[in-house]
């Protein structure tokens, strides 16, 4: 992996120290991803340079905007091969991160990364996000990247947050259409968009958006509904 490129990004853009331990963890993660991708189709992005920018840097870019406090908790929904959850876990060792993924093979991969990188702040759940009843109202943050459209994601994530917790939505450049379609869901779930950031990923200039959405009130017990309703009749 091009450690210099990652170091430059972390130090110049995020303004934090990129020590060798962090760089080495990303490098091991990348090797494991490339190795596993030869056997299983974990991610569409497979080239080294693409993994660095489109997975690692994309996942940690929002650390420019969000500063987690000691011992806060985050649940990442539909983590796949660990994006953004595992990357945030490497960068923020004091953040307690729960990764939720419904595909067993991807959970096995994330478990291997967790073990090899000694990520003691990570808990893995092989589950569907809409079935996490016992985790309702528990997290300071939720996150999701490339999982679904915003109105669907809101119903999956907002019930899991504490009141005043935040959903961090990683989105592409066409986010305004999704925001329009999510107006009703935001209202029903008592959530509001606090911040919308737009930027280009470094080195490749691909447009991205990042939304910070606050939960204002406790969620009614009936949410989330079954996945077929969430998907076919979004709020
Ligand atoms: N977030 C990762 C990323 O950005 O690379 C993975 C994106 S992948 C396109 C979507 C992932 O979400 C898949 O691995 C899928 O199994 C998972 N997924 C979709 N709906 C889910 C749900 N309701 N609960 C848990 N996982 C879900």
Boltz pocket constraint, residues with backbone or C-beta under 6 A from the ligand:
constraints:
  - pocket:
      binder: B
      contacts: [[A, 43], [A, 77], [A, 78], [A, 79], [A, 80], [A, 81], [A, 82], [A, 83], [A, 84], [A, 100], [A, 101], [A, 102], [A, 103], [A, 106], [A, 127], [A, 128], [A, 129], [A, 130], [A, 144], [A, 145], [A, 146], [A, 147], [A, 156]]
      max_distance: 6.0
